[in-house]
Amino acid sequence: MPIAIDLGTISEGAERLAAINCTDELDSGELLDGTPSVDEVNPDANAPLTISDKAKSTTQLLIKKVPVAAGAAIQFFVKGAKAGVDYTLLVTCRTTSTPKQLLVYDVTLRGE
């Protein structure tokens, strides 16, 4: 079952850097590995998002005022939202554990 994450709202026409704190799903010493996958689920043909620059964090970040270690957050750039449209993204990333975990997130974002 994917972990639910609500990224809140994005204004129509805005370009936003989104970040997901993965710390709670990582074991001690474990980090994200490789490039995350971020895909829109059932995109609206009239209001598809543009998703780019998918990466794991390379420096410490503040996500919702919480410090997150380098390698423990997924980041991506989102634009093209339309007001009144609810978006769902499927976000996945492997970890450095042996065997490698696959973290799966069900992310929601609302256009306003």
C-alpha positions in Angstrom: 0.0 0.0 0.0 1.5 3.3 -1.0 2.2 6.0 1.7 -0.2 8.9 1.3 1.4 12.4 1.0 -0.6 15.6 0.6 1.5 18.4 -1.0 -1.3 20.9 -0.7 -2.1 23.3 -3.5 -0.4 24.8 -6.5 -1.6 28.0 -8.1 -2.5 27.9 -11.8 0.5 28.9 -13.7 2.9 28.4 -10.8 6.2 26.4 -11.1 6.9 24.6 -7.9 9.7 22.5 -6.4 8.1 19.6 -4.5 9.9 17.5 -1.9 9.0 14.4 0.1 10.6 13.6 3.4 11.4 9.8 3.3 13.2 9.7 6.8 10.4 7.7 8.5 10.7 4.9 5.9 14.5 4.6 6.0 16.5 2.5 8.5 19.5 3.8 10.3 22.3 4.5 7.8 20.0 3.9 4.8 19.6 6.5 2.1 17.7 6.8 -1.2 19.4 5.3 -4.2 19.2 6.1 -7.9 16.7 8.4 -9.6 13.2 8.5 -8.3 10.2 7.9 -10.6 7.4 10.5 -10.5 4.3 9.8 -12.7 0.9 11.4 -12.9 -1.9 8.9 -12.3 -4.8 9.1 -14.8 -3.8 12.6 -16.2 -6.5 14.9 -17.3 -6.0 15.4 -21.0 -7.0 19.1 -20.7 -4.8 19.8 -17.7 -1.7 17.5 -17.6 1.2 18.4 -15.3 4.7 18.8 -16.4 7.0 16.9 -14.0 10.8 17.3 -14.3 14.1 17.3 -12.5 13.4 14.1 -10.4 16.2 13.5 -7.9 17.1 12.5 -4.4 18.3 15.3 -2.2 22.1 16.0 -2.3 22.1 18.5 0.6 20.2 18.9 3.8 16.8 20.4 3.2 14.0 21.9 5.3 10.7 20.3 4.4 7.7 21.8 6.3 10.3 23.3 8.7 11.8 19.9 9.5 15.5 19.3 8.7 15.9 16.3 6.3 19.4 14.8 5.7 21.0 14.7 2.3 19.9 11.5 0.5 16.6 11.2 2.5 14.2 13.3 0.4 12.8 13.0 -3.1 12.6 16.3 -5.1 10.9 17.1 -8.4 9.7 20.2 -10.3 6.0 20.6 -11.1 4.2 23.1 -13.4 1.1 23.3 -15.6 -1.6 22.9 -12.9 -5.1 24.1 -13.6 -7.5 25.6 -11.0 -10.0 23.1 -9.7 -8.1 20.0 -10.8 -7.0 17.4 -8.3 -3.7 15.6 -9.3 -2.4 12.3 -8.1 1.2 11.3 -8.5 2.8 7.9 -8.0 6.4 8.4 -6.6 8.8 5.6 -6.1 12.5 5.3 -5.2 14.9 2.5 -4.2 17.1 2.6 -1.2 20.7 1.6 -0.3 19.6 -1.3 1.9 20.4 -5.0 1.1 18.1 -6.1 -0.4 17.0 -2.7 -1.7 13.7 -1.4 -0.5 11.2 0.2 -2.9 9.5 3.2 -1.3 6.1 4.0 -2.9 4.1 7.2 -2.3 0.6 8.2 -3.4 0.9 12.0 -3.7 -1.9 14.5 -4.0 -1.8 18.0 -5.2 -4.6 20.4 -5.9 -4.7 23.2 -8.5 -6.1 26.5 -7.4 
